[in-house]
Amino acid sequence: MNKRVDRRELLKFLAASPLLTSYSAFAQEAEEVLGERLMDPSEVINVFEMEAVARKNIPPAHLGYLNTGVDSDNTLRANRDGFTRFQIKPRRLVDVSRTDTRVNILGTEASSPIFLCPVGSQGAYHPEAELGTARAAAAKGHHMVLSTQSSTAVEAVAEAKGAPIWHQLYPTDRWEYTVAMLKRAESAGCTAVCLTIDLPGGRNTETLSIMMREDDRTCSNCHTGQAKPMFEGLDMRGVGLNNPALTWDVIGRMKDVTSMNVIIKGVEVGADAALAVQYGADGIWVSNHGGRATETERGTIECLPEIVAAVNGRVPVIVDSGFRRGTDIYKALALGASAIGVGRPYCWGLGAFGQAGVERVLDLLNRELLITMRGSGTPTIASIGSDYVHDAGYRVPRGKLGRELL
Ligand SMILES: Cc1cc2nc3c(=O)[nH]c(=O)nc-3n(C[C@H](O)[C@H](O)[C@H](O)COP(=O)(O)O)c2cc1C
């Protein structure tokens, strides 16, 4: 804590210094002070402000885990910068007095195309953990996907949600464990399993390492090596979370042992999307793990068009990574995505205010999406097509100003 206060004092000094006029120093300082001023979810006006509140509540090492990208965080930034390549083309004098954001993806109905991504270890952000997330999703009618690495058991989360959830799968490198987890998720009422394929061989999370230095606590006091609830009854000694030997035939093997839909999470190129469909996938999830897997330097919004083209309507395409505004969500819908996932934004809400913070994040994103839908002459999700977005072909520099203080 003292280190954080010292840092803030340093930032204030830098911001005031006539020797150094740095916008980012001002912005950082403004953000940290803002986090202390916003006391109620209703005062928060966008997800960036929610991050500012979360920064105040979440210990540095946990915040580092939440916010880190990989290597130099270039893919993390590319996820945001990529949106500048696409611009909205609004149509006027369309009756938008009645709007409808409902969707149905593989039989799962939701009030909005915005769904909650699997984020592991939510107990690190708030004691309500995945139960707070599930209750918020239920209150707002949003769909959610639960991580293999959740702090809370799938059965309890499914009950809190009160409607079918999807299960995200890290398969481990033991096939019998894969089967055991599939059976358990199916018994808990999950209707789809999302196999994450973008972490076959580790990752380099430098921002996490840097922020861990800011944390005075001893990690081993809490991290006692206890397995996550999904691994209960499985001896995880010497077992890897992922299997670097996996190839596309895993889809058929999974379908042989489960009746859940099989969705492939972590697809970034059209050729892989085509292979996934060829091998029997029921859905394609365009994701770079929120810039936490391979440092590709390509935003998922930039990957989306070639994947939608390769899939050609045969299965739903969903997308995540870097979605922070209603306009971002609108662009993905216009480019052919059926649903859009958010990860960090709702965890900032959870860390800031528990369930109420997650609800506020969903309200803010839905409000922005609705404003964009009305403003563009597209009152329903189905009416948002490719005519409503222009691909400039390159990223348009935005500069550092604006509400996004990163
Ligand atoms: C802290 C953290 C933990 C995550 N844990 C998982 C996980 O257990 N399984 C998984 O498939 N993806 C995981 N993800 C990736 C998310 O499902 C999602 O792809 C990503 O957060 C979307 O990007 P965004 O955070 O920019 O919205 C995690 C992401 C974060 C930030």
The ligand as a MOL file (V3000), in Angstrom:
LIG
                    3D

  0  0  0     0  0            999 V3000
M  V30 BEGIN CTAB
M  V30 COUNTS 31 33 0 0 0
M  V30 BEGIN ATOM
M  V30 1 C -7.6810 -12.5780 -15.5120 0
M  V30 2 C -8.1340 -13.3610 -16.7120 0
M  V30 3 C -8.3310 -14.7200 -16.5880 0
M  V30 4 C -8.7760 -15.4590 -17.6810 0
M  V30 5 N -9.0240 -16.7950 -17.5220 0
M  V30 6 C -9.4300 -17.5150 -18.5880 0
M  V30 7 C -9.7090 -18.8980 -18.4450 0
M  V30 8 O -9.6180 -19.4600 -17.3660 0
M  V30 9 N -10.0820 -19.5830 -19.5640 0
M  V30 10 C -10.1960 -18.9720 -20.7960 0
M  V30 11 O -10.5250 -19.6250 -21.7810 0
M  V30 12 N -9.9800 -17.6570 -20.9360 0
M  V30 13 C -9.6090 -16.9170 -19.8680 0
M  V30 14 N -9.4010 -15.5840 -20.0150 0
M  V30 15 C -9.6730 -14.9470 -21.3190 0
M  V30 16 C -11.1290 -14.4810 -21.3880 0
M  V30 17 O -12.0030 -15.5670 -21.4810 0
M  V30 18 C -11.3670 -13.5790 -22.6110 0
M  V30 19 O -10.9250 -14.2410 -23.7630 0
M  V30 20 C -10.6800 -12.2230 -22.4890 0
M  V30 21 O -10.6940 -11.7590 -21.1620 0
M  V30 22 C -11.3870 -11.2000 -23.3670 0
M  V30 23 O -10.6750 -10.0090 -23.4230 0
M  V30 24 P -10.9780 -8.7230 -22.5170 0
M  V30 25 O -10.5240 -9.0510 -21.1360 0
M  V30 26 O -10.1370 -7.6800 -23.1650 0
M  V30 27 O -12.4530 -8.4360 -22.5880 0
M  V30 28 C -8.9910 -14.8230 -18.9260 0
M  V30 29 C -8.8130 -13.4470 -19.0360 0
M  V30 30 C -8.4060 -12.7150 -17.9410 0
M  V30 31 C -8.2600 -11.2270 -18.0890 0
M  V30 END ATOM
M  V30 BEGIN BOND
M  V30 1 1 1 2
M  V30 2 1 2 3
M  V30 3 2 2 30
M  V30 4 2 3 4
M  V30 5 1 4 5
M  V30 6 1 4 28
M  V30 7 2 5 6
M  V30 8 1 6 7
M  V30 9 1 6 13
M  V30 10 2 7 8
M  V30 11 1 7 9
M  V30 12 1 9 10
M  V30 13 2 10 11
M  V30 14 1 10 12
M  V30 15 2 12 13
M  V30 16 1 13 14
M  V30 17 1 14 15
M  V30 18 1 14 28
M  V30 19 1 15 16
M  V30 20 1 16 17
M  V30 21 1 16 18
M  V30 22 1 18 19
M  V30 23 1 18 20
M  V30 24 1 20 21
M  V30 25 1 20 22
M  V30 26 1 22 23
M  V30 27 1 23 24
M  V30 28 2 24 25
M  V30 29 1 24 26
M  V30 30 1 24 27
M  V30 31 2 28 29
M  V30 32 1 29 30
M  V30 33 1 30 31
M  V30 END BOND
M  V30 END CTAB
M  END
